[in-house]
Each structure stands twice: as C-alpha cells, then as structure tokens.
Amino acid sequence: MESNSFNETIGIWISDKKSQKLNWKELINTCAAFNYNVVKLDLDQSLDDQARIDVFLHKLTDIIAAADQGDPKASIIINRVEQFLSNHPEIVVIDPLESVRILLNRNCYYSILQDETSFSNQGIFTPNFAEFTYNVIERNIEIMKQRGVTFPLVCKPTLAHGSKSAHEMVIIFNEKDLGACKPPCVVQSFVNHNAVLHKVFLVGDRYHICERPSIKNFTSSENLDPIYYSTGEVCKADSQSTLSILDPHDNADITLTVNEEKIKSIIRVLRKKIGLLLAGFDVVIDNATGHQLDI
C-alpha cells in the first residue's frame, strides 16, 4: 500500500466546541489533495514535543483575551505559544497573535477603520464612536459630543472576545440612561439598517457573505428604556427575536444590496493595516443613505 508523501504540515488549534462543528475528515482530505498533512495540537503540552509543523493555524482569540485580562492558565498557554513561534520564525502563522489582539479591542479596531481616508470617497463609513473608561455621565456626554456620537446609540464592551459578556449590547435612547453603560465600553451611533446584517468571512483574498437578522430601526426617545440584547442570540441565522421584526411604518420592501467592490476595499485595508488572512467582519447598509458601514 502506497503511503502518503506530504510536503508540509499544518498544525491546528481550535476550541473543543468549534472542533465538534468542524468536518475534520473533509478538511484532512482537502489538505491532503494539496500535499498538506494536518495535525491537531495540544496547547497544554510542549509544542516542540509534538509534530514538526510548517503552518500554525489557530483560533486563539478567547484565550488571548483571557490572558490579557490576567487569567493565569490562559497566560501560560499564550506564553508557551509565543515562545514556540519565537523559536521557530520559519513557521507561517495564521494569523499573527499581535494582529488578532487588534481585533480584541473594539476601540482600536474602529479607530483603524475610521482613519482610513480612502473609505469616505467610496461611501464606506464606520459609525461615530467613543470609548468610556469611567462611569461619570457628565464626562461621558462631553466625550460623546466631541466624537459626534448621537442617540440612539449601541453600547458594547471594549473587549470584543473572551467571554459571553463581550457580545452583550445595550441600545440607549437618551442621556438620562447613559448609566446603563458599564465601562470600559464603546458607544457607537446606531444606524438604521432594516434589521439586516451582512457577515463577511475572509480567507486570504477570498470571502463569503452571509445575510443574518439584526436589530430593527429605532429613533432617539426620552421615553424608551434601554434595550439589552446579545448579538449571539439576535444575529444568529435562525434567530426568532422580536427585536428583528420591523415596525409597520418601516419600509421593508427597499432592498439594501451589498456592494462587493466596497467589501473588497475593506478586505484590502484589513490585510494592509492589520495583517489578517483569516477574519470576519460585519457590514450594514444605512437605510437612509445607502452607505455601507463596517461595524
């Protein structure tokens, strides 16, 4: 029986939860067709004692976030990985840990996108945002005004990964309810987008777009209480959330179409400024202007 002769080996680490969703047989067979061997790595053990690898493919976002928050076990794992990669600079890393860290911080990530001068000429915008580091409402109102953030707004934890709370949001309609914000957090002007979210999954120069439900349209109000929600519930493919149901006066017949040239522009910026090969980002389309917004 002829044995397989592989040119290179890909070492993969993903969480047990994500591992169960992955079709490992298909992945292994596909990689084998291109002369790549695939091995699953154990980050609790010395990586040097496992298979020699040429590519390190990982989904370490939650562990990096936990380590940066001081979790001792996560810190040990990340230190082990960083030392291993430092000792083996020839290994291709998808994606570099420093690049992943940028995505962990919403304020940092949004700043990079908002500072991209080429976007505005193409009708691509990041909604105005500000970071709150203190729970002092008067001070936060001033910060909002300086940054051009308007009501209604969505409040998000600054940390974008690492815990369930990273995906818990609050829509706030007026100044008196700003106490619902729990710093450190990012507040961002809410843009009406007819409850449609476009998730873009990026692999190198290729991408795939999935349409998902999102939050319905809102206007500022002194009478509406803050709305608490989790994007993991509202924006999942089979969501039945009432927050995604448009009100009768909203025009749901208007088709807000994604401009794929604009998607390619965002991808180019992510590749150039952050250095990502494997990533995902969300896009909504302003139902008033038709502008594409990266959120």
N, C-alpha and C positions, 0 to 999 in steps of 0.2 A: 504494500500500500504506500503510495507516494505521500510524503509528509509536506505540509505547507511550508513555504520558504518566505518569511516576511522580511521586508526591507527595514521597517521601523515599527516601534511600539508606542501606542498611546496609553498612558496611564490616566485613569478616570477616577474622580471622586465626586459623588453627589450624595445627598442625604438618603437615608433608608426610605423615607416617604416618597421622594422623587424616583428613587431606584425602582420601586414597585410599579411605577407608572410607565417605566421605560421598557420598550421591547428589545431586550438585550440580544436575543437571537438575531433579530433583523439588523441591529447595529453591528454586531460582530461579523455577520456575513457581508454586510456592505463594506465595512472597513477592510475585510479580507480580500474583497474584489480589487481593492486598490493597494494590496500588499501591506496593509497595516494590521498588526496584532493589537488586541485590546486587553488590558488587564485592569481589574478593579483594585484600587489602592486602599489600604487601611491606614488612616492617619494617626491611629493610636500606637502604631509601631514605627520603627525606623524605616524611612523610605529607602535608604541605601541598601537595606537588607531584603528589599522586595525586587521586583523585576527592573532591569535596566530600561529606562524609558527615554524616548526622544521628544515626546509631546506630553505636557501636563494639562489636561482638560478638567476644569473644576467648576463647581457651583458653591463657592465658599462664602457667599455674601452674608448669610446669617451668622456664621462663625466669626468672620472678620468683624462684623458689627458687635457681637458679644465680647470679643477680645478687646475692642476699642472702648467698650464700656466697663472693662475691668474684670470680666469673668475669667477666673484662674484656669479652668480647663481649656476654654477656647484660646486663651493666650498661649498656653503650652503648645497646642496644635498649630497655631499660626506661626509661632516662633520656629517650630520644627520644620514647617513647610518653607518658610523664608530662608532658613539656614541651608536647607537642602538645595533650593533653587540658586542660592548664592554660590554654593559649592559646585553647581553644575550649570554655568551660564549658557551652555550649548543647548539646553532644553528649551523648546518653544512652549511658552505659557499662554494659555487661552482661558482667561485674559490676565494680564499683569495685575497683581494684587493692588498696586497703587492706583491703577485705573478703576478697579472695582470700588475702591474707597471713595472716589469722587461721586459715584452713584449712590453711595450710602447717605450722603448729606444733601438733602433737597436744596438748601440754600446755595451750596456750592454748585450743584448741577444746574439749577435755574439761572445762576449768575453767568455761567459759561454760555448758555443758550441765549440769554437776553443780550449779552455783549457781542454776539455775532452780527456784525454790521451788514452782512450780505442778506440776512433774512428779511429785513423790513421791505427791501425792494421787491421781494418775491411774495409778499403777503403772508409771511410766516412770523408768528409772534409768540412770545411767552407771556401770559397774562401777568400784570404787575404784581409784585410780591414783596414781602418784608419779613424779616426774622425777628421774633420776640424772644428775648433772653430773660426778661423779668416780667412778673405778673403785676405791673403797675399800669392801670388802664390809661391814665392821662398821658403817660410817657409813650405808651403803645399807639395811642391815637395820633400823636405827633409823628411817630415813625411811619405810620400808615400814610399820613398826608405827604410827608417828604418823598415817599416811594410811589405815590399815586395809586394806592390800593383803595378800592371803593367797595361799598356794600351792594349786594350780598357778597360775602367772601367765604372761602373754604379754608379752614384751619387744619394743618397737617403737622404731625410730629416732624422735627428736623431730621431725625433718624429714619431712613426710608426702609430699613430691613432689620431683622434680628429678633423681632417679637411680633405677636399678634397686634399689639398696640400701634405698631408702625403703620398699620393700614386702617386705623380708626380715625375718622374725619368728623368735623363739625362744620355745618353751614350756619353762619351768623349773619343776621339781617340788619343790625343796628349797633350803635356804640354802647348802649347800656348792657348788652350781653357779651361784651368782649371778655368778661371774666370767665367765660366758658373756655377760653384758650389756656392751655397748660404748657408754659414754656419748659424747655426750648421747643419752639414750633415755628412754622412758616405759615403766614396768612397770604392768600392769593385771591385776587378779584375773581369772582365766579362769572363765567361766560356761558350764556345760554347756548345750548348745542342740540336741542331737541332730543335729549336723552339717548344720544348715540355716541359711543366711544369707539375709536379705531385703535386696536393694539397692533403694533408693528414689531415683528420678531426678526432680528437681524443675525445673519450668519455670513460673515465676510462681506462680499458685495451683493449677496442675495438677501431677499427679505420676503416675508409673508405677512399679509394684513388680515386680521380677524375683526369683524364687527361685533361689538358687545353692547349690552344695555348700560345706561349710565343714569345720572341724576337729571330729573326733569327741569324745566325752566322756572326760574324764580326772579323776583324783583325785590329791591330793598323794602323793608317794612318796619314800623315801630311796634307792630302787634304780633308778629310771628316769633315764636320761641325758637331757640337754636335747634337744629336737626342733627342728631348723632347717627352715624352710619359707618359701616365697614365696607371698603371697596371690595373685599373678598366675597362679600355677600351680594351687594348691589350690582357689581360689574361682572359677575361670573356668567358664563354662557347661558345657563338655564335658570337665571335669576327670575323670581316672581315678585320682586319687591314693588310695592306701591309707589316708591319714590321714582320709579322709571316710567310711570304712566303719565303721559302729558295731560294737562288740563284741557277741557273742551275748547277754550278760546285759542289754544295754541294750534298753529297750522302744521299738522304732521305730514301734509301732502308735499311739502317742499323737500326735495331730495338734496341733501348736502353731500356732494361727491368728493372723495379724496382725490387730490391732485398728486399723482405718483411722481411727477418731476420734483415736487416740493418734498416728498418723502425722501427721494434720492439726495436732495440738498441737505436734509437733516442728517442722513446717514454719513455723508461726506464730512460734515462737521464733527460728528461723534467719533469718526475714525481719526480725523486730524487732531482734534483738541484733547480727546480723552484716550484714544488709542484702543478702542474696543473692536473686537471681531465678533463677539457673541453677546448680544444685548437685546433689550426690549424697551420700547417707549410708547407712550400713549399720545394720541392726537385727537383733538376735537375740532369741529368746524363751527365758527361763530355764526349763529343763525341770522344775525343782522347784517354782517358784512361779507360773509363767505370766506373770511380769512381762516387759514389753517393755524391752529395753535398747538404747540407742543407743551404738554402738561406733565 
